[in-house]
Amino acid sequence: MGKMLKERLMITGCAFAVLLLLAAVSPRPAKPAVPARPVMASCLNGMTICVDAGHGGKDGGARAMDSRVWEREMNLAVAKQVQEKLEQRGVKVIMTRTGESTFSDEKREDLTQRMELAREEKADLLLSIHMNEYRSRKESGPQVFYRMGQEESRLLAGTLQSALIETLQPEKKRSALAGDYYILSMEIPSVLIECGFLSNSAEEKKLLDENYQSLIADAVADGVEEFVRLRTGLDGEKQETGENLLSGEEASET
């Protein structure tokens, strides 16, 4: 009995060793891949859009009256949200800056380089993100600017203004306005988007909120999509939407 028991123990031990060996060399199940962020079905798919976060570096832009946050920081935060929303719709986004650094400390040279980047990347549109301010703290509401005489930019400004009003429901419903801004002297449709007034306490709080910034970005993406539909004739009956939010006045760069 002793000899048979030893043999059984040896056989059991060998079998266990074989099982351990097989477990060691058997391929482990692969970890599930992290799903890629889905791309929405959109008429923007395949487009290249330059998103410009206004100011930067030594040029802080306006400064919020209460929080004292510089405009350049808020512009970048919103621009990154716009980048994300557009990329979800299949757009290749070119950012003129992703941090505080700029092309040059000289403002005109910096803007020239930003525009040159858009040209080199063959951007279809340019969106310049800014925050507004005024000596009166009562002024509020987003406003989009385009260059006089550029009809496609004018249409883009109108669809963006409409989308911003529809999404944000601001107390002051402004019209898109012609503006003499250097960044708008591109050959492609280009607009400057003033997201709201840093000089208005209530609006400043909203503009600092990430959820509100996300709403702005949603509105920008929707406005661009509506522009493309109108330009390509896919939704021509809605062209009045943008036209009704255009002003014949003109603003000058300060």
C-alpha positions in Angstrom: 0.0 0.0 0.0 2.8 2.4 0.8 4.4 1.9 -2.6 1.1 2.4 -4.5 0.4 5.6 -2.4 3.8 7.0 -3.4 3.1 6.3 -7.1 -0.3 8.0 -6.9 1.2 11.0 -5.2 3.9 11.2 -7.9 1.3 11.0 -10.7 -0.8 13.7 -9.0 2.2 16.0 -8.5 3.2 15.6 -12.2 -0.3 16.3 -13.4 -0.4 19.4 -11.2 3.0 20.6 -12.5 1.7 20.2 -16.1 -1.3 22.2 -15.4 0.8 25.0 -13.9 3.0 25.0 -16.9 0.1 25.2 -19.3 -1.4 28.1 -17.3 1.9 29.9 -17.5 2.3 29.6 -21.3 -1.3 30.0 -22.3 -2.0 33.5 -23.7 -3.9 35.8 -21.3 -7.0 37.4 -22.6 -6.3 40.8 -24.0 -7.5 43.8 -22.1 -10.5 45.4 -23.8 -9.4 48.4 -26.0 -10.5 51.9 -24.8 -13.2 52.9 -27.2 -12.4 55.9 -29.4 -14.5 59.0 -28.9 -17.3 58.6 -31.4 -17.5 61.0 -34.4 -20.9 62.4 -34.9 -22.5 62.3 -38.4 -21.9 65.8 -39.5 -21.6 67.9 -42.7 -18.4 69.2 -41.1 -16.6 65.8 -41.4 -13.3 66.3 -43.2 -13.1 70.0 -42.8 -10.1 71.9 -41.4 -10.9 74.8 -39.1 -8.4 77.1 -37.4 -9.4 78.0 -33.8 -7.6 81.1 -32.5 -7.5 81.7 -28.8 -7.2 85.5 -28.7 -4.3 87.3 -27.0 -1.8 85.3 -25.0 1.7 85.7 -23.6 2.4 89.3 -22.6 -0.9 90.4 -24.2 -3.4 89.6 -21.5 -6.4 91.2 -23.3 -9.2 92.4 -21.0 -9.3 91.6 -17.3 -12.4 90.4 -15.5 -13.7 93.1 -13.1 -14.3 90.8 -10.1 -12.2 87.7 -10.4 -9.3 89.6 -12.1 -8.7 86.7 -14.4 -7.1 87.7 -17.7 -9.0 87.3 -20.9 -6.2 85.3 -22.5 -6.8 82.5 -20.0 -10.6 82.4 -20.6 -10.1 82.6 -24.4 -7.9 79.5 -24.3 -10.3 77.6 -22.1 -13.2 78.2 -24.5 -11.1 77.6 -27.6 -10.1 74.1 -26.2 -13.8 73.4 -25.7 -14.6 74.5 -29.2 -11.7 72.2 -30.4 -13.2 69.2 -28.7 -16.8 69.9 -30.0 -15.6 70.3 -33.6 -13.3 67.2 -33.5 -16.4 65.2 -32.3 -18.0 66.2 -35.6 -15.0 65.0 -37.7 -13.2 68.3 -38.1 -9.4 68.7 -38.1 -8.8 71.6 -35.8 -5.7 73.8 -36.0 -5.0 75.7 -32.7 -3.0 78.9 -33.0 -2.0 78.4 -29.4 -2.5 75.7 -26.8 -0.8 77.4 -23.9 0.3 80.9 -22.9 3.1 81.2 -25.5 2.6 83.1 -28.7 4.5 83.5 -32.0 5.8 87.0 -31.1 5.5 89.6 -28.4 4.7 92.2 -31.1 1.0 92.0 -31.6 0.8 92.6 -35.4 3.5 90.0 -36.1 1.9 87.5 -33.8 -1.5 87.9 -35.6 0.3 87.6 -38.9 1.9 84.3 -37.9 -1.4 83.0 -36.7 -3.0 83.7 -40.0 0.0 82.2 -41.9 -0.5 79.0 -39.8 -4.1 78.8 -41.0 -3.0 79.3 -44.6 -0.2 76.6 -44.3 -2.7 74.1 -42.9 -5.2 75.0 -45.7 -7.9 75.8 -43.1 -11.5 76.2 -44.5 -12.6 78.6 -41.7 -11.0 80.7 -38.9 -12.7 81.3 -35.6 -11.1 83.8 -33.2 -12.3 83.4 -29.6 -12.4 86.5 -27.4 -14.2 88.1 -24.4 -15.7 91.6 -24.4 -15.6 94.5 -22.0 -17.1 98.0 -21.8 -16.9 100.9 -19.4 -20.6 100.4 -18.5 -21.0 97.2 -16.4 -24.6 96.8 -17.7 -23.5 95.6 -21.2 -23.8 91.9 -21.8 -24.4 89.2 -24.4 -22.2 87.4 -27.0 -21.5 89.1 -30.3 -19.8 87.9 -33.5 -17.8 90.1 -35.9 -17.0 89.7 -39.5 -15.1 91.8 -42.1 -17.1 94.2 -44.2 -17.4 93.0 -47.8 -16.7 89.4 -47.1 -20.1 87.8 -47.7 -19.3 84.3 -46.6 -17.8 85.6 -43.3 -21.0 87.7 -42.9 -23.2 84.6 -43.3 -21.0 82.6 -40.9 -21.3 85.5 -38.3 -25.0 85.4 -38.7 -25.4 81.6 -38.1 -23.0 81.8 -35.1 -24.9 84.7 -33.6 -28.2 82.9 -34.0 -26.8 79.7 -32.4 -25.3 81.6 -29.5 -28.6 83.3 -28.7 -30.5 80.1 -29.1 -28.2 78.1 -26.8 -27.2 80.7 -24.2 -30.5 82.6 -24.1 -28.7 85.9 -23.1 -30.7 88.8 -21.6 -29.2 91.1 -24.3 -29.7 89.6 -27.8 -27.2 91.3 -30.0 -26.7 91.2 -33.8 -23.5 90.2 -35.7 -21.5 93.2 -36.6 -18.9 94.2 -39.2 -15.6 94.8 -37.5 -12.2 96.2 -38.7 -10.0 93.5 -37.0 -6.7 92.5 -38.6 -7.3 88.7 -37.8 -10.3 88.9 -40.1 -8.4 89.9 -43.2 -8.1 86.2 -44.3 -9.1 84.9 -47.7 -11.3 82.3 -46.0 -14.5 82.9 -44.0 -13.3 84.3 -40.7 -15.1 85.6 -37.6 -14.2 87.0 -34.2 -16.5 85.7 -31.4 -16.9 87.8 -28.3 -18.4 85.3 -25.9 -19.6 87.8 -23.4 -18.7 90.8 -21.2 -16.0 90.5 -18.5 -17.1 93.9 -17.3 -20.5 92.5 -16.3 -20.5 90.7 -12.9 -23.2 88.2 -13.7 -21.9 87.3 -17.1 -18.3 87.1 -15.8 -19.4 84.3 -13.4 -21.0 82.4 -16.3 -17.9 82.8 -18.5 -15.7 81.4 -15.8 -17.9 78.3 -15.5 -16.8 75.2 -17.5 -20.3 74.1 -18.1 -21.2 77.5 -19.6 -18.0 77.4 -21.7 -19.1 74.0 -23.0 -22.5 75.5 -24.0 -20.6 78.3 -25.9 -18.6 75.6 -27.7 -21.8 73.7 -28.6 -23.3 76.8 -30.0 -20.2 77.6 -32.1 -20.1 74.0 -33.5 -23.9 74.3 -34.3 -23.4 77.7 -35.9 -20.6 76.5 -38.1 -22.6 73.4 -39.1 -25.6 75.6 -40.1 -23.2 77.9 -42.1 -22.0 74.9 -44.1 -25.5 73.7 -44.8 -26.5 77.1 -46.1 -23.4 77.5 -48.1 -23.8 74.2 -49.8 -27.5 74.7 -50.4 -28.6 71.8 -48.1 -30.9 74.0 -46.1 -31.4 77.1 -48.1 -34.9 77.9 -46.7 -33.3 78.8 -43.3 -30.9 81.5 -44.6 -33.1 84.2 -43.1 -32.1 83.0 -39.6 -28.6 84.3 -40.0 -29.5 87.3 -42.1 -31.9 88.6 -39.4 -29.1 88.7 -36.9 -26.7 90.9 -39.0 -26.2 94.6 -38.4 -25.1 97.1 -40.9 -22.9 98.9 -38.4 -19.2 98.5 -38.2 -16.8 98.2 -35.2 -13.1 99.2 -35.2 -10.3 97.3 -33.5 -8.9 98.9 -30.4 
